[in-house]
Amino acid sequence: MDGSRTSDARALATYLIYRGLGTAMQRLPETVATGAAAVVGMGLTTVRRQSRAFYGRNLRRVLGADLSDAEVRAWTRRAFLNYARYWLEGARLPAVDAQVIEARMMVESGYEHLVAGMAAGRGVILALPHLGRWEWGGAWLNLQGYPMTAVAEPVDPPKLYDWFVSQRQALGLTIVPLGADAGGVLLRTLRDGGLVGLLCDRDIVGNGVEVEFFGERTTLPPGPATLALRTGALILPTAVYGGPGRDHTAVIMPPVDSDRTGRLRADVTRVTQLVAHDLERLIRRAPDQWYLFQPNWPSDHRPSDHRPSDHRPGANDGSTASAKAGSASPDDGF
């Protein structure tokens, strides 16, 4: 009984802390909240040694192995600051006026692909990396008449998950719990001509297909490819970057070739590889907004790659992120 009570007390404390911080961020003046986020970001840079190590590894994959240690440290500081800003905006967004969301959003390119795909009635899949400010983009799309459906893994305690979901629903996002029914809901959404957003640069579930990603073999989620091949929906690799300043900039890439050419399994691999190449282009544009502080390639799990003497700062750090592959997570953390 004592153990159960202790667990329940911890779960309640976790819920109250997250909800309290979220509410505080919504009520604080923006300049004060932004300053607090910067302090948190710098603090994380200092204490998250192992997360720094993986970010450094991943950064060298993106920008090249010849980056100096000083360059890696500078990029890492910016990444942690951007990550803290991402959480700040996510907490404040449900309370942001629609006119502000509109005013601080611009689409640099590709919006015509989304409009055409939605008009065709075949459905559209936004293939998203863990990059930038995708939720701001989702809120903006809702204001344009394109509400988005995403998948999120339930987290403990259930009250915390329900609160996260309610925050996203306030933005016009429909959140589907990850589970046996999620695939059916997404299929129906697309067959009804709807919009689905899937984070797909990490294979956390472990059921992905093998592709080359930043020059190294790994696995990525098959969800976007499978859904597109089964429904005829468009796949549009997309990113919403933070900046310039307080604004947000969306880039929507042309549709991925997802026509059936043979066996489904082979087509899923082919399409996922094409998605991976487009994600690389989106990430290279702003690697300091790519929130990948965890292992993502098989070589990341080799003990010899995690020694303190490695040229990358830090050592191995597991992830407590609760995002599942191809899902929108309420807790995309370290």
C-alpha positions in Angstrom: 0.0 0.0 0.0 2.8 2.4 0.9 4.4 1.8 -2.4 1.2 2.4 -4.3 0.5 5.6 -2.3 4.0 6.8 -3.0 3.6 6.1 -6.8 0.3 7.9 -6.8 1.8 10.9 -5.0 4.6 11.1 -7.5 2.2 10.9 -10.4 0.1 13.6 -9.0 3.1 15.8 -8.3 4.3 15.3 -11.9 0.9 16.4 -13.2 0.7 19.4 -11.0 4.2 20.5 -11.9 3.7 20.3 -15.6 0.3 21.9 -15.5 1.5 24.6 -13.1 4.4 25.5 -15.3 2.3 25.5 -18.4 -0.2 27.8 -16.8 2.5 30.1 -15.5 4.1 30.4 -18.9 0.7 31.4 -20.4 0.2 34.1 -17.8 3.6 35.6 -17.6 4.5 38.5 -20.0 6.1 37.2 -23.1 9.4 38.9 -22.5 9.6 37.5 -18.9 8.7 34.0 -20.1 11.2 34.2 -22.9 13.9 35.1 -20.5 13.0 32.3 -18.2 13.2 29.9 -21.1 16.7 31.1 -22.0 17.8 30.5 -18.4 16.4 27.0 -18.6 18.1 26.3 -21.9 21.5 27.4 -20.7 21.0 25.3 -17.6 20.2 22.2 -19.6 23.3 22.9 -21.7 25.3 22.6 -18.5 23.8 19.6 -16.8 22.7 17.4 -19.7 26.2 16.2 -20.5 25.1 12.9 -22.2 22.4 14.7 -24.3 25.1 17.1 -25.4 27.1 14.1 -26.5 24.4 12.7 -28.8 23.6 16.1 -30.2 27.2 16.5 -31.1 27.3 13.1 -32.8 24.1 13.9 -34.8 25.3 17.4 -35.7 28.5 16.0 -37.2 26.3 13.7 -39.3 24.4 16.7 -40.6 27.2 19.2 -41.1 30.3 17.0 -41.5 32.8 15.2 -39.3 35.3 18.0 -39.6 33.4 20.4 -37.3 35.7 21.6 -34.6 34.8 21.0 -30.9 34.3 24.8 -30.5 31.8 24.8 -33.4 30.0 21.9 -31.9 29.7 23.6 -28.5 28.3 26.8 -30.2 25.7 24.8 -32.2 24.8 22.8 -29.0 24.2 26.0 -27.0 21.8 27.3 -29.7 20.1 23.9 -29.9 19.3 23.8 -26.2 18.1 27.4 -26.3 15.9 26.6 -29.2 14.6 23.5 -27.4 13.6 25.6 -24.3 12.0 28.1 -26.6 10.0 25.3 -28.3 8.6 24.2 -25.0 7.8 27.8 -24.0 5.9 28.4 -27.2 4.1 25.0 -26.8 3.0 26.0 -23.3 1.9 29.5 -24.3 0.3 28.6 -27.7 -3.2 27.6 -26.5 -3.6 31.1 -25.0 -2.2 33.0 -28.0 -4.7 35.1 -29.9 -5.5 33.9 -33.4 -4.5 37.2 -34.9 -1.0 36.8 -33.4 -0.7 33.2 -34.7 -1.6 34.5 -38.2 0.7 37.5 -38.0 3.7 35.5 -36.9 3.4 32.8 -39.5 4.6 32.8 -43.1 4.9 30.0 -45.6 8.1 30.4 -47.7 7.2 27.7 -50.3 5.0 24.8 -51.1 1.7 25.9 -49.7 0.1 25.3 -53.1 0.9 21.5 -52.8 -1.1 21.3 -49.6 -4.0 23.3 -51.0 -4.1 21.2 -54.2 -3.9 17.9 -52.2 -6.7 18.9 -49.9 -8.8 20.1 -52.8 -8.3 16.7 -54.6 -10.0 15.0 -51.6 -7.3 12.3 -51.4 -5.9 13.5 -48.0 -2.5 14.9 -47.2 0.2 13.6 -44.9 2.7 16.1 -43.5 6.0 14.2 -42.8 7.6 16.2 -40.0 11.0 16.0 -38.3 11.4 16.9 -34.6 12.4 20.3 -35.8 11.4 23.9 -35.2 7.8 24.7 -34.1 5.5 22.3 -35.9 2.7 22.9 -33.4 2.5 26.6 -34.4 2.1 25.4 -37.9 -0.7 23.1 -36.9 -2.5 25.9 -35.1 -2.1 28.2 -38.2 -3.4 25.5 -40.5 -6.5 25.1 -38.4 -7.1 28.8 -38.9 -6.9 28.3 -42.7 -9.5 25.6 -42.5 -7.2 22.6 -42.5 -7.4 21.0 -39.0 -4.7 18.3 -38.5 -4.9 14.9 -36.9 -1.8 13.5 -35.1 -1.0 10.5 -32.9 0.3 10.7 -29.3 1.4 8.0 -27.0 -0.4 8.0 -23.6 1.8 9.0 -20.7 1.5 8.5 -17.0 -0.3 9.8 -15.1 -3.4 9.7 -17.3 -4.3 13.2 -16.0 -1.1 14.6 -17.5 -1.8 13.0 -20.9 -5.4 14.3 -20.8 -4.1 17.8 -20.1 -1.5 17.6 -22.9 -4.3 16.5 -25.3 -6.6 19.3 -24.2 -3.8 21.8 -24.8 -3.4 20.6 -28.4 -7.2 20.3 -29.0 -7.3 24.0 -28.1 -5.1 24.6 -31.1 -7.5 22.7 -33.4 -5.4 19.5 -33.4 -7.2 16.2 -33.2 -5.1 13.8 -31.1 -5.4 10.0 -31.5 -4.0 7.8 -28.8 -1.3 5.5 -30.0 -2.7 1.9 -30.0 -4.4 -0.7 -32.0 -7.1 1.7 -33.2 -4.8 4.6 -34.3 -4.0 3.2 -37.8 -7.7 2.8 -38.6 -8.4 6.4 -37.5 -5.7 7.8 -39.7 -6.8 5.7 -42.6 -10.4 7.0 -42.3 -9.1 10.6 -41.8 -7.2 10.4 -45.1 -9.9 8.6 -47.0 -12.2 11.4 -45.9 -9.8 13.9 -47.4 -8.3 15.0 -44.1 -4.9 16.2 -43.0 -2.5 14.1 -40.9 0.8 15.1 -39.4 3.4 12.5 -38.5 6.7 13.0 -36.8 8.9 10.5 -38.6 12.6 11.1 -38.2 13.0 8.6 -35.3 12.1 4.9 -35.1 11.4 4.7 -31.4 8.9 1.7 -31.6 11.6 -0.3 -33.4 9.4 -1.5 -36.3 10.8 0.8 -39.0 12.3 0.1 -42.4 16.0 0.4 -43.2 17.1 3.5 -45.0 20.1 5.7 -45.4 19.8 8.8 -43.3 22.6 11.3 -43.3 25.0 8.9 -44.9 24.4 6.0 -42.4 22.0 3.1 -42.3 19.2 3.2 -39.8 15.5 2.6 -39.6 12.7 5.2 -39.9 9.0 4.8 -39.3 7.0 3.3 -42.2 3.8 5.1 -41.3 3.7 7.9 -43.8 4.6 5.6 -46.7 2.2 2.9 -45.7 -0.7 5.3 -45.3 0.0 7.0 -48.6 0.3 3.8 -50.6 -2.9 2.5 -49.1 -5.0 5.7 -49.5 -3.4 7.7 -52.4 -2.8 10.6 -50.0 0.0 13.0 -50.8 3.1 13.0 -48.6 4.5 16.5 -48.1 7.8 16.7 -46.1 7.3 19.8 -44.1 9.1 21.9 -41.4 8.1 25.0 -39.5 11.2 26.9 -38.3 11.3 29.3 -35.5 12.4 32.7 -36.8 13.2 35.2 -37.9 12.7 36.9 -34.6 9.3 35.9 -33.1 8.0 34.8 -36.4 7.7 31.3 -37.9 8.6 30.1 -41.4 7.1 27.0 -43.0 8.7 25.1 -45.9 6.5 22.5 -47.6 8.4 20.3 -50.1 6.9 18.9 -53.3 4.9 15.6 -53.0 7.0 12.5 -52.6 6.5 9.9 -55.3 4.3 7.4 -53.6 2.7 5.6 -56.6 2.5 1.8 -56.3 5.2 0.2 -58.5 5.3 -3.4 -57.1 5.0 -5.2 -53.8 3.8 -3.1 -50.9 6.8 -3.9 -48.7 9.3 -2.8 -51.4 7.3 0.3 -52.1 7.2 1.3 -48.4 11.0 1.1 -48.2 11.4 3.1 -51.4 9.0 5.8 -50.3 10.4 6.0 -46.8 13.9 6.5 -48.3 12.6 9.4 -50.4 11.1 10.9 -47.3 14.4 10.5 -45.5 16.2 12.4 -48.2 13.7 15.3 -48.0 14.0 15.3 -44.2 17.7 15.7 -44.5 17.3 18.8 -46.6 14.8 20.3 -44.1 17.1 19.5 -41.1 20.3 20.8 -42.8 18.7 24.2 -43.1 18.5 24.7 -39.3 20.3 21.9 -37.4 20.2 23.9 -34.2 16.4 23.5 -34.3 16.6 19.7 -34.6 15.8 18.3 -31.2 17.5 15.0 -31.5 19.4 14.5 -28.2 19.1 10.7 -28.3 20.6 7.7 -30.2 19.1 7.3 -33.7 21.5 5.0 -35.5 22.7 1.5 -34.7 26.3 2.8 -34.2 25.0 5.0 -31.3 24.5 1.9 -29.2 28.0 0.5 -29.6 29.9 0.8 -26.3 33.1 1.9 -28.0 31.3 4.9 -29.3 30.3 6.2 -25.9 33.7 6.4 -24.2 34.5 9.7 -22.5 37.7 9.9 -24.6 35.5 10.1 -27.8 36.1 13.3 -29.8 32.4 14.2 -29.2 31.6 15.9 -25.9 29.9 13.7 -23.3 28.8 10.2 -23.4 25.8 7.9 -24.0 22.4 9.2 -22.7 19.1 7.3 -23.1 16.0 9.1 -23.9 12.9 9.6 -21.8 11.0 11.0 -24.7 7.6 9.5 -25.0 7.2 10.1 -28.7 6.5 7.0 -30.8 7.7 6.7 -34.3 5.3 8.5 -36.6 3.5 10.2 -33.8 3.1 13.5 -32.2 4.3 13.2 -28.6 3.1 15.2 -25.6 6.5 14.8 -24.1 9.3 15.1 -26.7 12.1 15.4 -24.2 15.5 14.0 -23.4 
